[in-house]
């Protein structure tokens, strides 16, 4: 996947997240402030504007621009988390001209590590890291990028669903204790949505 293809994929990701605002808002109303969907919509609308304004030289440029747009427009913890994820993922790609399966897994891993370092959360805390961790485990660096995307998207979906059985240790949901059981984490749903949209953009290419 070259820079232009990465830009196309991330424009599709942005469209998917914006369209999912009602679903993400409903999920956050169950265990949070109800603003996650609105924040993600605002952040990914900014992603669309930023990516449409220029042609990237490398795939890393796309992820870094995505991260900066989210950091500047989303606000709150979600903006910091997802902005950090994309910026760190872009940094992990470095000067590479394309993203292959190994690079994809590398960017996911770097993004996870940066989010953990920034916020202190870990897998099992009912956050987007639960979807991301499953995606990383599922992606195989030796296979084709479409296959890695497919496996990662399926893994992220499993991870997001698994958060229903978790008690939150971060955010407003932390105060709910066991009352948060049965509800998926909105951030994990968003992470799964990002990877599903990325996969689907390749399937339709």
C-alpha positions as CSV (number, residue, x, y, z in Angstrom):
1,X,0.0,0.0,0.0
2,X,1.6,3.2,-1.2
3,X,1.0,6.8,0.1
4,X,-1.9,7.4,-2.2
5,X,-3.6,4.1,-1.4
6,X,-3.1,4.8,2.3
7,X,-4.7,8.2,1.9
8,X,-7.7,6.6,0.1
9,X,-8.0,4.0,2.9
10,X,-8.0,6.6,5.6
11,X,-10.6,8.8,3.9
12,X,-12.8,5.6,3.9
13,X,-12.0,5.1,7.6
14,X,-12.9,8.7,8.4
15,X,-16.2,8.3,6.5
16,X,-17.0,5.1,8.5
17,X,-16.3,6.6,11.9
18,X,-18.4,9.7,11.1
19,X,-21.3,7.5,9.9
20,X,-21.0,5.5,13.1
21,X,-21.5,8.5,15.4
22,X,-25.0,7.4,16.6
23,X,-23.8,3.9,17.5
24,X,-20.7,5.2,19.3
25,X,-22.8,7.8,21.1
26,X,-25.3,5.2,22.3
27,X,-22.5,3.0,23.5
28,X,-20.9,5.8,25.5
29,X,-24.2,6.9,27.0
30,X,-24.5,3.4,28.6
31,X,-21.2,3.7,30.6
32,X,-19.8,7.2,30.0
33,X,-20.6,10.8,29.3
34,X,-22.2,10.1,25.9
35,X,-19.8,12.3,24.0
36,X,-17.5,9.7,22.5
37,X,-19.3,9.5,19.2
38,X,-19.6,13.2,18.8
39,X,-15.9,13.7,19.6
40,X,-14.9,10.9,17.1
41,X,-17.1,12.4,14.4
42,X,-15.5,15.8,14.9
43,X,-12.0,14.4,14.9
44,X,-12.5,12.3,11.8
45,X,-14.2,15.1,9.9
46,X,-11.0,17.0,10.6
47,X,-9.0,14.0,9.2
48,X,-11.0,14.2,6.0
49,X,-10.3,17.9,5.6
50,X,-6.6,17.5,6.4
51,X,-6.0,14.6,4.1
52,X,-8.0,16.1,1.2
53,X,-5.8,19.2,1.3
54,X,-2.6,17.6,0.2
55,X,-1.0,14.5,-1.3
56,X,1.2,12.6,1.1
57,X,4.8,11.5,0.1
58,X,4.8,8.4,2.3
59,X,2.2,6.3,4.2
60,X,3.6,7.6,7.5
61,X,2.5,11.1,6.5
62,X,-1.1,10.0,6.3
63,X,-1.1,8.4,9.8
64,X,0.7,11.4,11.3
65,X,-1.7,13.9,9.8
66,X,-4.6,11.7,11.0
67,X,-3.2,11.7,14.5
68,X,-2.7,15.5,14.5
69,X,-6.2,16.2,13.3
70,X,-7.7,14.0,15.9
71,X,-5.6,15.5,18.7
72,X,-6.5,19.0,17.7
73,X,-10.3,18.5,17.1
74,X,-11.6,15.5,19.1
75,X,-10.8,16.7,22.6
76,X,-10.9,14.7,25.9
77,X,-9.3,11.4,26.6
78,X,-10.4,9.8,23.3
79,X,-8.7,12.5,21.3
80,X,-5.4,12.0,23.2
81,X,-5.7,8.2,22.9
82,X,-6.5,7.9,19.2
83,X,-4.3,10.8,18.2
84,X,-1.4,9.2,20.0
85,X,-2.1,5.8,18.4
86,X,-2.0,7.2,14.8
87,X,1.0,9.4,15.4
88,X,3.0,6.6,16.9
89,X,1.9,4.2,14.2
90,X,3.1,6.7,11.6
91,X,6.4,7.2,13.3
92,X,6.9,3.4,13.3
93,X,6.6,3.3,9.5
94,X,9.4,5.9,9.1
95,X,10.5,6.5,5.6
96,X,8.9,3.4,4.1
97,X,7.3,3.9,0.7
98,X,4.7,1.3,1.3
99,X,2.9,-0.6,4.1
100,X,3.1,-4.3,4.0
101,X,1.9,-6.8,6.5
102,X,5.0,-6.5,8.6
103,X,4.8,-2.7,8.6
104,X,1.1,-2.9,9.5
105,X,1.8,-5.0,12.5
106,X,4.6,-2.8,13.5
107,X,2.4,0.3,13.4
108,X,-0.3,-1.4,15.5
109,X,2.3,-2.4,18.1
110,X,3.9,1.0,18.2
111,X,0.5,2.6,18.6
112,X,-0.4,0.3,21.4
113,X,2.8,0.9,23.3
114,X,2.4,4.7,23.0
115,X,-1.2,4.6,24.2
116,X,-0.2,2.4,27.2
117,X,2.7,4.8,28.0
118,X,0.6,7.9,27.8
119,X,-2.5,6.7,29.7
120,X,-1.3,3.9,31.9
121,X,-4.0,1.5,30.7
122,X,-3.4,-2.1,29.8
123,X,-5.2,-5.0,28.2
124,X,-8.1,-6.1,30.3
125,X,-9.0,-2.5,31.5
126,X,-12.0,-2.2,29.2
127,X,-10.5,0.3,26.8
128,X,-9.6,0.4,23.1
129,X,-6.4,-1.5,24.0
130,X,-8.5,-4.7,24.3
131,X,-9.5,-4.5,20.6
132,X,-6.0,-3.4,19.6
133,X,-4.3,-6.2,21.5
134,X,-6.5,-8.9,19.8
135,X,-5.8,-7.2,16.4
136,X,-2.0,-7.4,17.0
137,X,-2.2,-11.0,18.0
138,X,-4.2,-11.9,14.9
139,X,-2.2,-10.1,12.3
140,X,0.6,-12.2,10.7
141,X,3.6,-10.2,9.3
142,X,4.4,-13.0,6.9
143,X,1.1,-12.8,4.9
144,X,-0.3,-10.3,2.5
145,X,-1.5,-7.0,3.7
146,X,-5.1,-7.7,2.8
147,X,-4.9,-11.0,4.8
148,X,-3.3,-9.2,7.7
149,X,-6.0,-6.5,7.6
150,X,-8.7,-9.2,7.6
151,X,-7.3,-11.1,10.5
152,X,-6.7,-7.9,12.5
153,X,-10.2,-6.6,11.9
154,X,-11.7,-9.9,13.1
155,X,-9.4,-9.8,16.1
156,X,-10.4,-6.3,17.0
157,X,-14.1,-7.2,16.7
158,X,-13.5,-10.1,19.1
159,X,-11.6,-7.8,21.5
160,X,-14.3,-5.1,21.5
161,X,-17.0,-7.7,22.2
162,X,-14.9,-9.1,25.0
163,X,-15.1,-5.8,26.8
164,X,-18.7,-6.5,27.7
165,X,-17.4,-8.9,30.3
166,X,-14.9,-6.4,31.8
167,X,-15.1,-4.0,34.7
168,X,-13.6,-0.6,33.6
169,X,-10.5,0.7,35.3
170,X,-10.4,4.1,33.5
171,X,-12.8,7.0,32.7
172,X,-16.3,7.5,34.0
173,X,-17.1,3.9,33.5
174,X,-14.7,3.1,36.3
175,X,-17.2,4.6,38.8
176,X,-19.9,2.2,37.6
177,X,-18.1,-0.9,38.8
178,X,-20.0,-4.0,37.9
179,X,-22.8,-1.9,36.4
180,X,-20.6,-1.5,33.3
181,X,-20.8,-5.2,32.7
182,X,-22.7,-6.2,29.6
183,X,-21.8,-3.0,27.8
184,X,-18.9,-2.8,25.2
185,X,-16.3,-0.1,25.6
186,X,-16.9,2.7,23.0
187,X,-13.2,3.2,22.4
188,X,-12.8,-0.5,21.6
189,X,-15.7,-0.3,19.2
190,X,-14.1,2.6,17.5
191,X,-10.8,0.7,17.2
192,X,-12.6,-2.2,15.7
193,X,-14.4,0.1,13.3
194,X,-11.2,1.7,12.1
195,X,-9.6,-1.7,11.3
196,X,-12.8,-3.0,9.7
197,X,-13.1,0.1,7.4
198,X,-9.4,-0.2,6.5
199,X,-9.9,-3.9,5.6
200,X,-13.0,-3.1,3.6
201,X,-11.3,-0.3,1.7
202,X,-8.8,-2.8,0.4
203,X,-11.4,-5.4,-0.5
204,X,-13.1,-2.8,-2.7
205,X,-9.9,-1.5,-4.2
